[in-house]
Amino acid sequence: MISFKQLPIEAKAAVAAGLVFFSMMLSRSYLAEKLDFRTRRWLLRLQMALFANTLMLMGSLHVWRSTVTTFTRSSAASSCFMLWKIAVFMFLTLAHSSFFTLLFLVAEEPYFFSLAAYTCLGAYIILIFFLFTLGSVEQAYKFLAGRGSKAGTSNKNRTALKPVLAVLLTVVLTVVGLLNASQPPTVNSVEIPVHKLPSTMNNLKVVLLSDIHLGPTVGKTKLAMIVRMVKALKPDITVIVGDLSDAEAKIIRPAVEPLGELDSPLGTYFVTGNHEYYTSDVSNWFELLKSFNIQPLHNENVKIVSPKSTSDWFCLAGVDDIEADVLRYSGHGMDLKKALRGCSSEHAVVLLAHQPIAAKWALQERPDINLILSGHTHGGQIFPLNAGAYLLNPFFVGLYQVGQNTFVYVSPGTMYYGIPMRLGSRAEITEIILRSP
């Protein structure tokens, strides 16, 4: 029987990842209600950071072997090669450290170290993809060429070419991604017909924000820019559909202050995303947002009354994010019946739900909902994660019509999560014009 010491390091990393994952499930199932919020918050974040790092260790070993070990024999004595080894080591170290910045480096504005660490994480993901893809292409070529061909200089050159090409592609896409994410969000104007919307509320303007992710790489300056852009649109209503922050309210309060400048005449509303529950600080976030005249919709609704006629209105409802149920977050969890209590079937219903899967569940239970506004997917944020985000969500990004009188709109996110890059997606502020039939 093989002992743990005899296992290759990749297998040891996989075992470690499994143990951390098991501890996460144990914490969620049995310790969630026994620990105080502060302990629970730190434990959850530490477990997530350790889990991510143990998984990344397997990829990092592959990166090291592909970009360093491959060239060791021919370049061992070269001073340039020594610098290259140091650069690869620093790159991998920064990528691994990115997950720990949530624990130690969150402030009003991002620290340079956090930006560098998360940039390396984004480049790491791209590099792993290209090394795997080019390696698969190489293996396919060898198979098709046949095993009878002699191994010579051309085979060695192809082996060396793979990591060089992967690194070059990674550098180019990383620069493109950084430049794309550094641009202000695009303003996307969408007209959506809303069944049963009163004619006096035709052309009502709703601005949709989602996934701002205040934290290690998004701070006050970015949020102030978003607020200025929203105010320039002069919306009747502003809604924030979750993942506003990745940190506790007290720590990042100064960065949130620009939200107090939002002054939509019919109100500004907020629903939780999964990351609000990762902070384990939802109650404090609700109080902070209320101090800025932003109303959280905690499985509840409000009547949005027409400025032209007090007898005309529609129901704006919001549900807690479904992650609250997974984490067993006390007093929280998606409750559609409670959220829609008092919403008349004779009036239009607009629902705020962070995750597209929650939108799907809501329509299965209440197909008479007229419009659901969601976020969460980030449009995949960076290549190659776009494909995974597309496959894992029933609605990916943009406008969907479900049945005859129901629409779902999924925001690609107003900023980004952690990695300050956008590839194959673009940050967006959505200007929604509601049309009366």
N, C-alpha and C positions, 0 to 999 in steps of 0.2 A: 504494500500500500504506500502511495506517495505521500510524504509528509508535506506540511505547509511550506517548510524551508526549501523543499525541492521544487516547488512550483515556480514557473517563470514569473518575472515581475509583473507582466500584464495580467496573469491569472490572480496574483496577489492583490493587484489594484481592483480587479473585478470583485473579488471576495470582500475587500474593504468597502467598496461601493454598495454591495448587497447588505452588509452589516449596518452601514449608515442609513440606508433606505429602510431597513427593518426598524431601526430606532426611531425614524421619522414617523412611520406608521404606528408604532407603539405610543409615541408621544401624542399623536392625534387622537388615538382611540381611547387611551386609558389615563393619560396625564393632563389632557386639555383643561378639564374642569378642576383639577387639583392644584395647578400651579397659578401663582399670581401673574398678572399681565406682563410685568417687566421680565420675570424669569422665563416665561413662555416665549416672549418675543425674542430674547437673546438665544434661547435654545433652538427655536425654529430657524432663525437666520444662520446660526452656527452649523446646524445640521445641513441646511441647504448648501452652504458654502463648502462644507466638507464633502458632500455628495457630488457636487459639480466638479470639485478638484480631483476626487478619486477617479471619476469617469474620464476627466481630461488627461490624467496621468497616462492612460493607455495611448491616447492620441499624441501626447508630448513625446513619448518614447519613439513612436513612429516618425515624428517630425525630426527628432535628433538623429535617428539612424539614417533617414533619407537625406538630410541636409548637412550632416557632419560626418557620421561614421563612413558613409559612402566614399568620402574623399580623404579619409584619414591616411591611407597608405601612401598616396601620391603627394600629399601636401602637409604631412605631419610636421616637417621642419620649417615650414613657411610662417613668417611673422604675420602675413596677411590672413593665413588660415587660422592662426591663434586669435586674431581679432574677430574673425568670423564666428568662431566657437563662442567667444564671449558675447557677441551680439545675439546669437541664437539663444544662449542661456538666459540673457537678460530679457529677451522677447518672451520666452516661455514663462519666466518668473513673473513678469508683469501681467501676462494673461491669467495666470493662476491667482494672482493677488487681487484681481478685479472684484471678485465676489466678497472679499473681506472689507472693501471700502465702505459698504453699507453699515458695517459695525463701528468704524472708527473715523471715516472721513466724509461727513455730511455737514454742510454749512450753507450760509446764505448764497454763496457762489461756489462753483465747483473748484476743487483743488486740481492743480496740474497733474499730480500723480494719478488721481482718479481718471482724468481724461486720457492719460497715456495708457493706463492699465486696461481700460475698456476698449480703447482703440486697438491695442494688442489682442484683446479677446476677439474682436471682430475679424482682424486679420488672421488669427489662429483658425477660426471657423472656415474662412475662405481657403486658407492653405491646406487644411485637412481635406477639404472637398477636392481640391485639384490634385493633391497627392494620391488620393484614392481613385479618382477618375482616370488620371494618367497611368496609374499603376494597372488599373483594369484594362485600359486600352493596350498597354504593353503586354499583359498576359494573353489577351485575345490575339494580338499579333503573333506572339510566339506559338500559340496553338494553331493558328491558321497557316503559319509558315512551316510548321512541322518540326518535330524534334530531331530530325536528321541533319539539320543545318549545323555547321560548326560554330562554336562560340569563339568569337574573335574580337578584334578591335571595334567593329561596328556595334556588337552587343554591349560592350563596355561603354561606348559613347552614348548609346541609347539610355543606359542605366544612369549615366551622369546627367543626361539632358533632362530627364524627368523632374528632378528637384529644382534645377535651374529654371525651367519653364514655369513650374508651379510657383516659385518665389516671385518671378517677374510678373506673372498674372495677378498674384496676391497684392503686390505693391501697387500696381496700376489700379486695381479695383478698390483698394483701401483708400487711395487718394481721391478717386471719383466719389466713393461713398462719403468721405469726410466733407468734400466740397458740397455735395448734394444736401447733406444734413445741416450744413452751416447756413443754408439759405432760409429766409423766412418761409413759414408754411404758405402753400398756395391757397387762395380763396376759391373754393369750388361752389358755384351756385347751382342749386338743383330745385326744380319745381316738382312738387308732389301733390297729386289730387287726393283730397281727404274726404271720403264719403261721410255725409251728414255734417260737414263743417258749415256753419251758418254763412250766408252770403255776406253778412256784415264783417266777417273775419277773412274774407277772400284777400289773398296777397299778404297774409300775416307772415312776418319774417322771424324765423327761428335760427339762431346760430348754435351749431353743435360743436362742442369741444370734447376731446377724448384723449386719454393716455398721454398726459403731459409729463408725468413721472418726475416730479421734483425730487432731487436726490443727489447722488454722487456726480452726475454729469449735466444736470439741468438746474439752473438757479434763478435768482430774482430777475436778472437781466433778460433772460429768455421769456419769462412769464410776463414781464412788463411789456415786451414787444407784442406778445399775443393779445394782451388786454388792449393795447393801442389799436391793433388791427380790428378787434371785435367792436370797439367803440366807433371806429370809422364806418362800420357797416350799419350802425344804428338799428340793431335788432329790436323786435318787440319782446322777445324772450331769448334768454341764453340758457343752454343746458350743458352740463358737464357729466358725461356718462362714465365716470369711474377712472381709476388709476391716476388720480391727481398727484399722488405722492408715494414715495418709497420710504419715507422716514416718519418719525413721530412728530406730532404737531408742535410740541415745545421746542424741539431742536431746530426745526426749519421754519418756524413762524415768520421771521423777517422776510424770507423769500416769498411768502404767500401774500404779503401786504398789497401788491398790485391788484389782487382780486377785489379789493374794496372799492376800486374805481369803476367796476361794472355797474351800469345803471339802466339796464333794460326796463322799460316802463311796466311790463307785465311780469317782471320777476326773473331771477336767476336761480336755477335748480340744479341739484346734484344727487347722483346715486353712487353707491359704492362699487368699486371694482375689486378684483381678487387681491391686488396689491395693498389696498387699504386694510384688508384683514391680515396680511403678512406683517403689517406694522403693529398689530395688536393694540391699536390706539384709536379705534373708530369713534368712541364717545368724545374724546378730546377734539378729534377732527370735526365732528358735528358742531361742537360748541364754537370752535374757531371760525368755521364757515358761517354760522349764524351771526357772529359778530361782524361779518362783512356783508350782511344782508343776503346771504346765499342760503336757500332753504333746502336742506336734505330731505329727500323723499324716501323714508325708511319704511318700505312696504305701505305706502300711503299715496294719496292723490290730492290734487287741488283743482278747483274749477278756474279755468282761464276765461274770464268774462270779456266780451267784446267791448272795446272803448266806445262803440257807437250805439250799443243796445245792451242793457243789463240783463235782458231775457235771453240773450244769445251767449252760449258758452260751449266749451269742450272740456273733456276730462284729461288732465295730464297726470299720469301715474308713474311711480317708480318702484322698482323691486331691488332688494338686497342682492348682491352678487352670490352666485351659487357656491363660491368657495367657502362662504361662511358655514354652509352645511357640512362641507368636507372637513373643515377645521373644528367643527362643533363650537363655533363662536357664540357664546351665550347671548340670547336675546336677538340673534340675527339669523337670517336665512331667507331664501326666496319664498315669499308667500303671496301668490298672485291674487287669491281670493280677498285677502286683507287689503292688498294694494288697490283693487278695483271696487272695494266696498263703497257704495253710494254713486258709482258711475252709472248713469242711466243708459239703457240700450238705445234710447232715442237721440243720444248725443254722440259725437265723435269721441273716440278714445285714442290717445297717444301714450305709448308706454316707453319708459326709459329702462333699458336692461343692458348691463355692461357686455355680457358675453353673447355671441350669436346663438350658442346652444340654448341659452335661456330664452332667447327670442323664439326659437323653434318650439321649446316646451310650452311657452305661453300661448302660442297659436294653436297647439294641439288641445290645450285646455279651453281657450277662449278664441275661437276663430273669428269672432266679431271685432277684435281689435283692429283699428284702422291703420295705425302706423307705429312701428317700433324703431327706436333709435339705439344703435349699439356701437361698440368699438372693439377693443381687445386684440384684434388680429394684427394690427400695425401694417396690414398689407404684406405681412411677412418681414417687413423692415429691411432685412438685408438678404441678398443672394448668398447661399442657396437655401435659406430657411423659408423662402416664399412657398415652395412646394409643400412643405410640411404644414404650414399655416392654412394653405388652401384645402388640404386633405382632411385636416382635423376640425374644420368648422363648417357647419351647414350653409352659412352665408359668409363669404370671404371679405369682400370690400365693394362699396358702391351700393346702388339701388337695386332691389329685388321686388318683383310683384308676386304675391302669394295669393292665389285665388283671384276673385274679381275686384274686391274692394280693400285689399290689404297690401301694404308695402312695408318693406324692411330696408333701412339704410344703415350700412356699416361704415363707420369712419376708419380711415387708415391710420388715425392717430395724429394729434396736433404736434407732438414732439417725437421722442424716441425713448426706448427703455435702455438705460445703461450705455450701450455701444453708440457713440455719437456718429453713426453712419446710416445712410439710406442707399440701398441698391435694389432696383426693381420696384421701388415704392417711393412715395413722396408724402411728406407731412402735409396736413390739410386742416384748414378751418372751413367748416361746411356752412354755407348760407342756404337755408332751406326756405323756399317760398311755398306756403300752404295754399292750395287752390281749392276753392269751393266748387262742387260739381254743378 
